[in-house]
Amino acid sequence: MMRNIFFIPKDSRKTTGSLALLFVLLFTGSSFTPKEVQGNNISQESPVKQCLLPNQPVGTALGIFPGRVTWSHAPGAARWDEGDSFWFEDRFNNQEDCDWLIAQTLRSLTGTKSTKAAWKALFKYYNANHGKGKAGYAPNEKIAIKINNNNTYAHTDCKEINSSPQMLLALLKSLVHDAGVPEEAITVAEPSRFITDYLFKKCHSAFPNIRFVDNHGGDGRIKSTYVADAMVYSRDNGPVARGIATAFTEADYVINMALLKGHVGQGVTLCGKNWYGTMSIHADWRKNFHNNFNQSADGTPKYITFVDFMGHKDLGGKGLLWLIDGLYGCKKVDGAPSPKWSMEPFNGNWPCSLLGSLDPVAIDMVGNDFLINQFPDMPDVNYSDMYLLEAAQADHAPSGTRYDPEGDGTPLPSLGVAEHWNNPKDKQYSRNLGTGKGIELIYVQRSKK
């Protein structure tokens, strides 16, 4: 198979007067106050209101290449059409393409030529930033992978959008064969929901010693346990769950493998919200409290729970790698994948993409840009970037919140860099344009004979 690798050029600075940028001028300078937000006018041309401007980065970029987000694209990797069959069956999903998506994402993130070298670079980068010097992966260090199986109700399979079995298998293959991580040291976890049969059987048959942890346990899965009161929310959050699953508190490294989809209430659900599934919540979402999850309706900055998840020492603080599975993507939080994507370069097909980053804010900004431009009529999409504005400036949050999710008196620093791309056609950020120290989006498309 041939690969066509190209980077978004820095000299492509097209402006499109006919394309209304889907953002609103609500931000001036490095931070702002609620009063300033309320004093700005809302553009009547833009169907989606956002807190941040295009190409005006805030926060501190993170990563081996600071602010880098990779977008790997394998056209045709997903071929399901809505009907009676399950979207995740092997006949509709190309495993070789998924393997390539994982491998290419790792190489692009680290600037290496091999996947083995990429994993070495990831572990060394993490350890250098966690007081462990230049150490790589040490034998038997534990890795927990947080998947998104939010739309599950039992171990039996269902048609709704959840983690891709093929994409998860590709990640596990790379961890075991390329990174050299023993199966026994890996845990795939969805503590708040169920790990369904197709995903479990496909991955367990390939790696029988990997642990699979879910809310119920049984049928080869392990029932989740929790450390009570491990989360200390930065503001009074009411009776929201505070226990964190031991799969994460006991891990040495964590991989957040989210999905590319919308969500009622928050507008989008990406890596930031995926952490909520690590908490001691009930498998029936109706029995959980959701205080301070939603952005304010008028754009006024507010405390948002996601930032505590993103900065907690046992969740985002252990983040080795952030991934957003866009093999299908979805306009809504639930239901089967739907609809196919009209924006370039998808042009009426599934996105067949994987986003990756070492910057947890930057990756969700890119995911948010894709979603709000493809589906501007998603429920509650206005100001869906507010939690990322707060996270990027957690050290001086616009809401005035002092984020300290362990309650130990040590406030969070900036958790990454936030900005929107210039327009939905060119998809360029400030580092692509050479105008700022924000996000750099690297696009790689797989070409096939």
N, C-alpha and C positions, 0 to 999 in steps of 0.2 A: 504494500500500500504506500502510495506517495503522500507526502504531507506538504501542504502549502502554508507556510508560516509568514505572516506579515504583521507589522505593527501599525497602529493608527498614526499617520504621518503628522509631524508637528506643523508643517506648513499648510495644512488644510484648514483654513479658517473661514469657511463659507458662512455667510449669514443668510437667513431666509426670512424676508419680510412677510411672505405669505404664510409662514408657519408660526402660529402663536405659541411662544414659549409657555409651557404649562407651569409657570411659577409666578409668584407675586412678590413685589418689593416690600418685604417685611423686615429686612435686616440691613443695618448700616454699621460698619466697623466690626470689631472683634467680638462684641457682645452687645446685648440690648436689654432694655427693661420692658416689662409689660406695658408701661405707659407709652413707650415709643412704638410698640406694635399696634396698639389701639389707635395711634395717631396717623398711621399710614393708610393710604387709599388702596382699595382692592381693585386690581385690573379687571375690567369687564370682558376683556378678550379671552382670558384664561379660564377654562372650565375647572382647573384644579388649583387650589390655593396651597402654597407651600411656604415654609418659614425662611428657607435659604434661597439665595440668588444663584444663577448659573455662574460657575467659574470664580466664585468668591469664597475660597476655602477658609474654614475655621477649625481650630484644634491642632493637634500635633500628629503628623503622619507617622505610622508605624510600619515595620517590616524590614526585611533584608534590603529591599528596594522600597523606601518609605512611601506609603500610600498606594502601592501597587495592588491592583485587582486584575486577575486574569479571567478572560472569557474565552473558554474553549468551546468550539462549535463543530459538531459532527452531523451535518445534514443527513437525514434519513435514518438516524439511530433509532427513532421511535416512529412506528408506522401504524399505530392503532387507529381505527375509526369507530366512532360510537356505535354500540350495538349490544348484543347479549353477552359477548365475551369479556373477560377481564383484561383491562389495559396493560397489566404487568406481565402477561404471559410471555414466555420466551419467544414465541413465534412473531411477536410484535416489536421486540426490542433486541437490538444487536449488541451482544455481549462484547465483541471485539471493539466496537465503537465506544462503549462505556469504559473499557480498559484504557483506550487511548485518551479519553476525556480526563480520567484521573491522572495518567502519566504526564500528559501534556500540561495540565494545570500545575502539577508539582514542579516540572522543569521550568515553566515560565515564571513561577513565583520566585524561584531561587537562582535563575540564570545558569543552571547546570545543563549538561548534555545527557545525563542519564538519570533514571528515576532513583537508583541507589544513592547517587551523589546528592540528589535533591533531598531525600530523607535525612541524610547526614547533615546537610546544611540547615534543615528545619530544626533538628534537635540541638545542634550547636547554637543556633540563634536563640532558641528558647532558653537554654541553660545559661547562656551568657547574660541574659536579661533577668535571670532568677537566682543570681548569686552562686552559680555552679561552675563558673569558669568556662573553659572551652570544651567541656565534656559533651560527648555524643550520647546516644541511647545506651543505658546500662542494662545488662541482663536482668530480666524479671521486673523491670519498672512497668507499672500498670498504665494502660491506656483505656479510657472510656470514650465511646462514641455516642453522642446524643443524636438519635434519628428523630424524624417527625412522623409518627404514626397516630396523629391526633384523631383521625376519623376511623376509629376502630371500636368495636363493642364486644368483641370476644376473640378467641384465637382463630375462628373461622374467617375465611377470606371475604372481603367486601369490595364493591366496585369503586369506592370513593378514592380520591387522591391521597396517597400516603407515600412513604419512602419507596424509592425504586429498588426492587431486589437486585437488579443487574448493576445499578450504580453502587449499592452497598457492597456487593460481592467484589466489584472491581477495587474498591478501597481496601477491603480485607486482603485480597490477593497481593496488593502492593505492600501493605503493612507487613505481611508474613514473608513474602518472597524477596521484596526489595529492601525493606527497612530492617529485616531480620528480627522482628518482634515475635516471640513465642506465642502460639495460639492461647495458651493458658493466661497470658498477661493482658489479653484483649477482652473488653466487655462491650457489647452492643446493648444500649439501654434506652428504654422508653418507659420510665417509671410511672408515668401518669396514665398510660393506656395499655394496649395489647400489642404484642408482636405476632402478626398473623401467620398462618400456616405457610403460604407460598414463600414469603420472605424468609421465615425461619428455616424451612426445609431446604431451600436452595443454598443458603449460606452455611447451615449446620452440616449438610452432607459434604460440603467442601472442606470445612474446618470444624470437626466435631468437638474440639477442645476449647473453642471460643465460648465464652459465657454470654447468654442472652437473658437480660433482666427486664421484666415488665411488671405491671401493676398487680397482676393476678397470680403469676407463677403456674407451674404445672405444664404438662405436655412438653417437657424438656426445657421449659423456661424457668428462671429463678425469680421468686417473688421479691420485689424491691423492699429494702429496709431503709430507714432514715435516721439522720442525726437531728434530734429535736432542737428547735430554736436556733439552728445554725445561721439563719438569715435574720439580720437585724435591720429592718427597713429604715431608710433615712428620714422618713416622716411617719407619723401615725397613719398606719395603713389599714386599720380595722382588723377584722378576723381573717386576713389573708394567710394562707399556709406558710409556715416558717421552717419546716423541716426540709433538709436537702438529702437526696438519695445517697446512700453510702457508696454506690458505684462511682460517684464523683468525689465525695470527700476523701475516699481512699485512693483515688487515682493520682498518678504522678503527672499525667498529661491528659488533655481532653480535646477531642475533635468535635466541633459543632457542625452537623450535616443537616442543614435546613432545606426547606422547599421554597420554590418561587411561586407565591400565590397571594391573593387578597385575603382580607379578613374583616368581618363586620366589627365595628367598634374602633379598631386601630387602623383600618385601611389596608395595611399589608401585614403579612406574617413572614418573617425572615429569620436570621440568626438571633436577633435580640429577643424575640418572643419565644423562640424555640427553647430557651432556658427555663421557661415556666414549667415545662414538662418534667423538670428534675425535682420539683417541689412535692411535698407530701399532700397532694391534692387527691380528690376523689375521681375515679374513672368516669363518673357521670358529671359532665361540666356544669350541669344545672345545680349541683350541690356545692359548688365552689364560689368563693367571693373573689371579685375582680376589681378591687379598689385601686384607683390611680393607674390603670392600664391605658386609658384613652387620652388622647390629646384634647385640648380645649377646643370648643366649636368655633371660637372667634380668633384663634391663633395666639392667645395670651400664653406665654410660657408657664409651665406648671411642672411640679414633681411628677415623674413617670417611673413606675416600678421597674421597667426594663433596664434602666441604667444601673440599678442595684444588682440585677442579675449579671449584667455585662461586666461589672467591676468586682464582683465577689471573688474572694481568693480561691474558692473551690469550683467556680464556674468559669466566667471569662478570664479570671486570673490564672487559670491553668491552661488557657487556650493555646494549643500547639498549631491549630489549623482551623480556618473557617471555610466552609463550603456551602454553596446554595445549588441544590439539584434542580436544574431547569430542563430536565429531559422532556417533561410535558409542561408544567406550569398550569396555573388555574386562575380564573377570574375571581372565583369565590373560595371561601375557606373550606367548603365541603362539596360533596357530589363528585361525580366522575370528572376527569380532566376535560375542561371545556372553557372557551372555544379554542380553535387553532389560532395562531398568531399572524396578524396581517402586516406588522411592521417589518421593515428591512432589517436583516437579510432573510427573514423567515418566510415572508410572502405566501401566507396561507397554509403553512405547515407548522408542526410542533417546533418549539425552539431548539430542542436537541442540544442543550447547552449545559455547561457547568461553570459556575463562578467560584473563584477561590481567592483568598487573601490572608495576610497576617495582620491586617488592620480590621477589627470588628466593626468599626463605624463605616469605613470606606466601602466594605462589601455590601452592607445593607443600603448604603446610599445608591450604589449602582443597581441593586435589585429593585429599590424603590423607583428609580428612574425608568427602568424597563416596565414596571407594572403601571405606573401612573400615565405613561405615554401610550401603552398598549390598551389599557382599560381605564380611561379617564372617568368613566361612569361607575367605577367600583363603589360599593357602600363605604361611607365614612372616610373617603380618600383625602379630604382636605386636611392639610397640616400633618400628613402621615410621616413627615420627616422631623417632627418635633422631638421625639425621643433621641434622635441622632444629633440634633442641635444641642440637647442637654448633655449627651454622652461626650461629644467632642469637646465641650467646655465644662466637664464635670468639676474641674478645679475652680471655676467661677461661673456656675450654671446661670443662665438667664432667669430661671425661676427663683433664684436665691437659695436653692436647696444645697445643703452641705452633705454631699453623698458620702456615706460611711457605712457600707453594708455589713461590716463585721462589728460595728459599734465599739471599736477599740480606740477611737479618737484620731485615727489616721484617715484623712479625707482622700477621696480618689483624685488621681491626676486626670488629665485629658485621656480619653480612652481611644482616640483615633482622630481622623480628619474627615470633615463633612463638606461636601459641595455638590451641586447638580451639574450635569453635563451641559454643553452649550446648546444643543438642539437634538431632537430624536433622530435626525438623519446622520449627522457626523459623529455624535456620541463622544465628544472630546471634553476632557477635563483639563485643569490648569497645568498639570505636568505634561500632558500631551501637547498643549499649546505653547509650553515654555513661558507661561505667564505667572506661575505661582507654585507653591509647595503643597499642593493638595493631592488629588487622586491622579494616578496614572492607570489608564485602562489599556490592557494588552489583549488584543483579539487574535486568535489563531483558529483558522478553519481547516478542517481535514478535507483533503481532496481525495477522491476515489477514482480508480481506473474505470 
